[in-house]
Amino acid sequence: MTTVNVTQGDATVVTVTTAGPQGPAGPAGDATGLPAGGDPGNILIKTTNANYAADWAATLDGGTFY
């Protein structure tokens, strides 16, 4: 890793760091992503307190939802 600091007076104003090579891919996920469906203008809401419990809902006026 290479780091270059640019200073002005006593203050560091820019720090540029170059990272190393890309690491290996991680394990596959558990496929708990967004629920399928939904229409343009819908919002994603929680349906219960459980993890990943979500669904699409329409808004009443483009911003109010229940």
Biopython code that builds the backbone (N, CA, C, O; Angstrom):
import numpy as np
from Bio.PDB.StructureBuilder import StructureBuilder

atoms = [
    (1, "MET", "N", (0.847, -1.165, 0.000)),
    (1, "MET", "CA", (0.000, 0.000, 0.000)),
    (1, "MET", "C", (0.897, 1.234, 0.000)),
    (1, "MET", "O", (1.896, 1.293, 0.716)),
    (2, "THR", "N", (0.525, 2.206, -0.806)),
    (2, "THR", "CA", (1.282, 3.444, -0.891)),
    (2, "THR", "C", (0.409, 4.590, -0.402)),
    (2, "THR", "O", (-0.746, 4.711, -0.811)),
    (3, "THR", "N", (0.955, 5.431, 0.472)),
    (3, "THR", "CA", (0.223, 6.593, 0.970)),
    (3, "THR", "C", (1.031, 7.843, 0.711)),
    (3, "THR", "O", (2.232, 7.883, 0.981)),
    (4, "VAL", "N", (0.373, 8.869, 0.185)),
    (4, "VAL", "CA", (1.003, 10.167, -0.051)),
    (4, "VAL", "C", (0.185, 11.213, 0.689)),
    (4, "VAL", "O", (-1.020, 11.325, 0.465)),
    (5, "ASN", "N", (0.822, 11.984, 1.572)),
    (5, "ASN", "CA", (0.164, 13.058, 2.296)),
    (5, "ASN", "C", (0.592, 14.398, 1.721)),
    (5, "ASN", "O", (1.784, 14.635, 1.527)),
    (6, "VAL", "N", (-0.359, 15.274, 1.446)),
    (6, "VAL", "CA", (-0.063, 16.632, 1.000)),
    (6, "VAL", "C", (-0.368, 17.555, 2.171)),
    (6, "VAL", "O", (-1.488, 17.575, 2.682)),
    (7, "THR", "N", (0.629, 18.313, 2.588)),
    (7, "THR", "CA", (0.439, 19.193, 3.738)),
    (7, "THR", "C", (0.549, 20.651, 3.337)),
    (7, "THR", "O", (1.215, 21.008, 2.366)),
    (8, "GLN", "N", (-0.130, 21.481, 4.120)),
    (8, "GLN", "CA", (-0.048, 22.935, 3.953)),
    (8, "GLN", "C", (0.183, 23.492, 5.340)),
    (8, "GLN", "O", (-0.713, 23.466, 6.184)),
    (9, "GLY", "N", (1.358, 23.986, 5.573)),
    (9, "GLY", "CA", (1.718, 24.405, 6.921)),
    (9, "GLY", "C", (1.816, 23.180, 7.810)),
    (9, "GLY", "O", (2.534, 22.231, 7.496)),
    (10, "ASP", "N", (1.085, 23.203, 8.929)),
    (10, "ASP", "CA", (1.086, 22.066, 9.846)),
    (10, "ASP", "C", (-0.078, 21.101, 9.604)),
    (10, "ASP", "O", (-0.190, 20.092, 10.300)),
    (11, "ALA", "N", (-0.947, 21.395, 8.625)),
    (11, "ALA", "CA", (-2.143, 20.584, 8.410)),
    (11, "ALA", "C", (-1.998, 19.690, 7.183)),
    (11, "ALA", "O", (-1.449, 20.098, 6.160)),
    (12, "THR", "N", (-2.498, 18.470, 7.305)),
    (12, "THR", "CA", (-2.593, 17.574, 6.155)),
    (12, "THR", "C", (-3.872, 17.912, 5.416)),
    (12, "THR", "O", (-4.956, 17.837, 5.995)),
    (13, "VAL", "N", (-3.768, 18.286, 4.143)),
    (13, "VAL", "CA", (-4.945, 18.679, 3.379)),
    (13, "VAL", "C", (-5.445, 17.583, 2.455)),
    (13, "VAL", "O", (-6.631, 17.562, 2.125)),
    (14, "VAL", "N", (-4.600, 16.691, 2.034)),
    (14, "VAL", "CA", (-5.009, 15.595, 1.160)),
    (14, "VAL", "C", (-4.190, 14.366, 1.520)),
    (14, "VAL", "O", (-2.974, 14.448, 1.693)),
    (15, "THR", "N", (-4.860, 13.233, 1.632)),
    (15, "THR", "CA", (-4.187, 11.957, 1.799)),
    (15, "THR", "C", (-4.663, 11.048, 0.686)),
    (15, "THR", "O", (-5.865, 10.820, 0.549)),
    (16, "VAL", "N", (-3.752, 10.526, -0.109)),
    (16, "VAL", "CA", (-4.073, 9.622, -1.201)),
    (16, "VAL", "C", (-3.458, 8.266, -0.860)),
    (16, "VAL", "O", (-2.256, 8.162, -0.615)),
    (17, "THR", "N", (-4.283, 7.246, -0.847)),
    (17, "THR", "CA", (-3.818, 5.898, -0.540)),
    (17, "THR", "C", (-4.224, 4.971, -1.672)),
    (17, "THR", "O", (-5.383, 4.953, -2.087)),
    (18, "THR", "N", (-3.280, 4.213, -2.160)),
    (18, "THR", "CA", (-3.612, 3.219, -3.176)),
    (18, "THR", "C", (-3.735, 1.869, -2.489)),
    (18, "THR", "O", (-2.883, 1.494, -1.684)),
    (19, "ALA", "N", (-4.784, 1.151, -2.805)),
    (19, "ALA", "CA", (-5.036, -0.148, -2.187)),
    (19, "ALA", "C", (-4.330, -1.251, -2.940)),
    (19, "ALA", "O", (-3.850, -1.061, -4.057)),
    (20, "GLY", "N", (-4.277, -2.397, -2.312)),
    (20, "GLY", "CA", (-3.680, -3.571, -2.934)),
    (20, "GLY", "C", (-4.642, -4.217, -3.911)),
    (20, "GLY", "O", (-5.672, -3.633, -4.248)),
    (21, "PRO", "N", (-4.319, -5.408, -4.364)),
    (21, "PRO", "CA", (-5.159, -6.096, -5.344)),
    (21, "PRO", "C", (-6.488, -6.548, -4.742)),
    (21, "PRO", "O", (-6.622, -6.676, -3.525)),
    (22, "GLN", "N", (-7.470, -6.787, -5.617)),
    (22, "GLN", "CA", (-8.776, -7.284, -5.199)),
    (22, "GLN", "C", (-8.642, -8.650, -4.541)),
    (22, "GLN", "O", (-7.907, -9.508, -5.031)),
    (23, "GLY", "N", (-9.343, -8.854, -3.444)),
    (23, "GLY", "CA", (-9.317, -10.142, -2.761)),
    (23, "GLY", "C", (-10.274, -11.132, -3.407)),
    (23, "GLY", "O", (-10.978, -10.792, -4.359)),
    (24, "PRO", "N", (-10.300, -12.341, -2.897)),
    (24, "PRO", "CA", (-11.189, -13.364, -3.463)),
    (24, "PRO", "C", (-12.650, -13.048, -3.161)),
    (24, "PRO", "O", (-12.957, -12.320, -2.217)),
    (25, "ALA", "N", (-13.548, -13.606, -3.978)),
    (25, "ALA", "CA", (-14.982, -13.407, -3.771)),
    (25, "ALA", "C", (-15.412, -14.056, -2.469)),
    (25, "ALA", "O", (-14.875, -15.090, -2.071)),
    (26, "GLY", "N", (-16.378, -13.447, -1.812)),
    (26, "GLY", "CA", (-16.922, -13.996, -0.575)),
    (26, "GLY", "C", (-17.937, -15.088, -0.854)),
    (26, "GLY", "O", (-18.236, -15.389, -2.010)),
    (27, "PRO", "N", (-18.469, -15.680, 0.210)),
    (27, "PRO", "CA", (-19.442, -16.760, 0.035)),
    (27, "PRO", "C", (-20.763, -16.216, -0.521)),
    (27, "PRO", "O", (-21.067, -15.030, -0.392)),
    (28, "ALA", "N", (-21.527, -17.099, -1.135)),
    (28, "ALA", "CA", (-22.826, -16.724, -1.676)),
    (28, "ALA", "C", (-23.751, -16.305, -0.543)),
    (28, "ALA", "O", (-23.662, -16.832, 0.566)),
    (29, "GLY", "N", (-24.643, -15.352, -0.826)),
    (29, "GLY", "CA", (-25.601, -14.884, 0.168)),
    (29, "GLY", "C", (-26.731, -15.873, 0.356)),
    (29, "GLY", "O", (-26.765, -16.933, -0.270)),
    (30, "ASP", "N", (-27.663, -15.505, 1.237)),
    (30, "ASP", "CA", (-28.785, -16.399, 1.520)),
    (30, "ASP", "C", (-30.043, -16.013, 0.750)),
    (30, "ASP", "O", (-31.132, -16.481, 1.082)),
    (31, "ALA", "N", (-29.913, -15.170, -0.270)),
    (31, "ALA", "CA", (-31.005, -14.780, -1.161)),
    (31, "ALA", "C", (-32.117, -14.030, -0.457)),
    (31, "ALA", "O", (-33.252, -14.044, -0.931)),
    (32, "THR", "N", (-31.831, -13.373, 0.663)),
    (32, "THR", "CA", (-32.850, -12.567, 1.331)),
    (32, "THR", "C", (-32.661, -11.121, 0.921)),
    (32, "THR", "O", (-32.108, -10.319, 1.673)),
    (33, "GLY", "N", (-33.119, -10.795, -0.265)),
    (33, "GLY", "CA", (-33.006, -9.439, -0.781)),
    (33, "GLY", "C", (-34.362, -8.771, -0.778)),
    (33, "GLY", "O", (-35.204, -9.058, 0.073)),
    (34, "LEU", "N", (-34.568, -7.894, -1.715)),
    (34, "LEU", "CA", (-35.851, -7.220, -1.833)),
    (34, "LEU", "C", (-36.917, -8.182, -2.316)),
    (34, "LEU", "O", (-36.629, -9.079, -3.108)),
    (35, "PRO", "N", (-38.157, -8.007, -1.844)),
    (35, "PRO", "CA", (-39.218, -8.857, -2.372)),
    (35, "PRO", "C", (-39.483, -8.532, -3.836)),
    (35, "PRO", "O", (-39.315, -7.390, -4.265)),
    (36, "ALA", "N", (-39.893, -9.531, -4.593)),
    (36, "ALA", "CA", (-40.199, -9.318, -6.006)),
    (36, "ALA", "C", (-41.434, -8.440, -6.144)),
    (36, "ALA", "O", (-42.251, -8.341, -5.228)),
    (37, "GLY", "N", (-41.553, -7.813, -7.291)),
    (37, "GLY", "CA", (-42.748, -7.016, -7.577)),
    (37, "GLY", "C", (-42.546, -5.554, -7.272)),
    (37, "GLY", "O", (-41.434, -5.032, -7.348)),
    (38, "GLY", "N", (-43.630, -4.904, -6.929)),
    (38, "GLY", "CA", (-43.594, -3.469, -6.691)),
    (38, "GLY", "C", (-43.848, -2.726, -7.983)),
    (38, "GLY", "O", (-43.469, -3.187, -9.059)),
    (39, "ASP", "N", (-44.479, -1.595, -7.878)),
    (39, "ASP", "CA", (-44.780, -0.747, -9.031)),
    (39, "ASP", "C", (-44.020, 0.563, -8.898)),
    (39, "ASP", "O", (-43.597, 0.915, -7.797)),
    (40, "PRO", "N", (-43.838, 1.293, -9.993)),
    (40, "PRO", "CA", (-43.199, 2.608, -9.890)),
    (40, "PRO", "C", (-43.930, 3.471, -8.863)),
    (40, "PRO", "O", (-45.158, 3.552, -8.872)),
    (41, "GLY", "N", (-43.188, 4.096, -8.003)),
    (41, "GLY", "CA", (-43.766, 4.939, -6.955)),
    (41, "GLY", "C", (-44.032, 4.209, -5.661)),
    (41, "GLY", "O", (-44.305, 4.850, -4.646)),
    (42, "ASN", "N", (-43.962, 2.867, -5.658)),
    (42, "ASN", "CA", (-44.136, 2.106, -4.422)),
    (42, "ASN", "C", (-42.947, 2.320, -3.507)),
    (42, "ASN", "O", (-41.864, 2.706, -3.948)),
    (43, "ILE", "N", (-43.166, 2.063, -2.223)),
    (43, "ILE", "CA", (-42.088, 2.144, -1.238)),
    (43, "ILE", "C", (-41.962, 0.801, -0.544)),
    (43, "ILE", "O", (-42.930, 0.042, -0.486)),
    (44, "LEU", "N", (-40.803, 0.501, -0.024)),
    (44, "LEU", "CA", (-40.559, -0.738, 0.693)),
    (44, "LEU", "C", (-40.848, -0.487, 2.164)),
    (44, "LEU", "O", (-40.289, 0.440, 2.749)),
    (45, "ILE", "N", (-41.723, -1.307, 2.782)),
    (45, "ILE", "CA", (-42.064, -1.141, 4.197)),
    (45, "ILE", "C", (-41.840, -2.448, 4.944)),
    (45, "ILE", "O", (-41.896, -3.525, 4.350)),
    (46, "LYS", "N", (-41.586, -2.355, 6.252)),
    (46, "LYS", "CA", (-41.502, -3.530, 7.113)),
    (46, "LYS", "C", (-42.913, -4.042, 7.350)),
    (46, "LYS", "O", (-43.826, -3.247, 7.573)),
    (47, "THR", "N", (-43.106, -5.356, 7.307)),
    (47, "THR", "CA", (-44.421, -5.935, 7.536)),
    (47, "THR", "C", (-44.564, -6.527, 8.931)),
    (47, "THR", "O", (-45.680, -6.635, 9.438)),
    (48, "THR", "N", (-43.457, -6.913, 9.562)),
    (48, "THR", "CA", (-43.442, -7.397, 10.948)),
    (48, "THR", "C", (-42.110, -6.978, 11.560)),
    (48, "THR", "O", (-41.302, -6.319, 10.905)),
    (49, "ASN", "N", (-41.885, -7.356, 12.805)),
    (49, "ASN", "CA", (-40.594, -7.071, 13.442)),
    (49, "ASN", "C", (-39.517, -8.073, 13.060)),
    (49, "ASN", "O", (-38.352, -7.893, 13.417)),
    (50, "ALA", "N", (-39.885, -9.123, 12.340)),
    (50, "ALA", "CA", (-38.916, -10.153, 11.955)),
    (50, "ALA", "C", (-37.927, -9.607, 10.928)),
    (50, "ALA", "O", (-38.249, -8.704, 10.156)),
    (51, "ASN", "N", (-36.730, -10.165, 10.933)),
    (51, "ASN", "CA", (-35.734, -9.796, 9.928)),
    (51, "ASN", "C", (-36.254, -10.130, 8.536)),
    (51, "ASN", "O", (-36.909, -11.153, 8.336)),
    (52, "TYR", "N", (-35.965, -9.282, 7.603)),
    (52, "TYR", "CA", (-36.280, -9.461, 6.178)),
    (52, "TYR", "C", (-37.778, -9.472, 5.871)),
    (52, "TYR", "O", (-38.166, -9.818, 4.755)),
    (53, "ALA", "N", (-38.619, -9.106, 6.821)),
    (53, "ALA", "CA", (-40.066, -9.067, 6.587)),
    (53, "ALA", "C", (-40.412, -7.705, 5.988)),
    (53, "ALA", "O", (-40.580, -6.723, 6.711)),
    (54, "ALA", "N", (-40.514, -7.661, 4.676)),
    (54, "ALA", "CA", (-40.777, -6.403, 3.988)),
    (54, "ALA", "C", (-41.651, -6.668, 2.776)),
    (54, "ALA", "O", (-41.697, -7.784, 2.259)),
    (55, "ASP", "N", (-42.340, -5.636, 2.332)),
    (55, "ASP", "CA", (-43.163, -5.752, 1.141)),
    (55, "ASP", "C", (-43.310, -4.364, 0.528)),
    (55, "ASP", "O", (-42.965, -3.356, 1.145)),
    (56, "TRP", "N", (-43.824, -4.333, -0.685)),
    (56, "TRP", "CA", (-44.041, -3.081, -1.390)),
    (56, "TRP", "C", (-45.404, -2.511, -1.019)),
    (56, "TRP", "O", (-46.359, -3.262, -0.823)),
    (57, "ALA", "N", (-45.497, -1.187, -0.921)),
    (57, "ALA", "CA", (-46.770, -0.528, -0.617)),
    (57, "ALA", "C", (-46.892, 0.727, -1.467)),
    (57, "ALA", "O", (-45.907, 1.404, -1.763)),
    (58, "ALA", "N", (-48.124, 1.015, -1.849)),
    (58, "ALA", "CA", (-48.391, 2.237, -2.617)),
    (58, "ALA", "C", (-48.476, 3.421, -1.660)),
    (58, "ALA", "O", (-48.884, 3.267, -0.508)),
    (59, "THR", "N", (-48.099, 4.581, -2.130)),
    (59, "THR", "CA", (-48.268, 5.798, -1.348)),
    (59, "THR", "C", (-49.601, 6.419, -1.716)),
    (59, "THR", "O", (-50.095, 6.225, -2.826)),
    (60, "LEU", "N", (-50.192, 7.172, -0.782)),
    (60, "LEU", "CA", (-51.490, 7.777, -1.042)),
    (60, "LEU", "C", (-51.394, 8.981, -1.969)),
    (60, "LEU", "O", (-52.244, 9.170, -2.840)),
    (61, "ASP", "N", (-50.370, 9.785, -1.783)),
    (61, "ASP", "CA", (-50.263, 11.010, -2.573)),
    (61, "ASP", "C", (-48.845, 11.260, -3.066)),
    (61, "ASP", "O", (-48.462, 12.404, -3.313)),
    (62, "GLY", "N", (-48.072, 10.203, -3.208)),
    (62, "GLY", "CA", (-46.699, 10.345, -3.639)),
    (62, "GLY", "C", (-45.740, 10.510, -2.490)),
    (62, "GLY", "O", (-44.533, 10.620, -2.705)),
    (63, "GLY", "N", (-46.255, 10.529, -1.248)),
    (63, "GLY", "CA", (-45.355, 10.692, -0.108)),
    (63, "GLY", "C", (-45.938, 10.225, 1.201)),
    (63, "GLY", "O", (-45.186, 9.939, 2.133)),
    (64, "THR", "N", (-47.273, 10.135, 1.311)),
    (64, "THR", "CA", (-47.909, 9.690, 2.534)),
    (64, "THR", "C", (-48.237, 8.216, 2.412)),
    (64, "THR", "O", (-48.753, 7.777, 1.384)),
    (65, "PHE", "N", (-47.939, 7.442, 3.458)),
    (65, "PHE", "CA", (-48.243, 6.020, 3.410)),
    (65, "PHE", "C", (-48.689, 5.557, 4.787)),
    (65, "PHE", "O", (-48.394, 6.199, 5.795)),
    (66, "TYR", "N", (-49.382, 4.470, 4.823)),
    (66, "TYR", "CA", (-49.883, 3.900, 6.067)),
    (66, "TYR", "C", (-49.619, 2.424, 6.101)),
    (66, "TYR", "O", (-49.969, 1.756, 7.074)),
]
sb = StructureBuilder()
sb.init_structure("model")
sb.init_model(0)
sb.init_chain("A")
sb.init_seg("    ")
for serial, (resi, resn, name, xyz) in enumerate(atoms, 1):
    if name == "N":
        sb.init_residue(resn, " ", resi, " ")
    sb.init_atom(name, np.array(xyz, "f"), 0.0, 1.0, " ", f" {name:<3s}", serial, name[0])
structure = sb.get_structure()
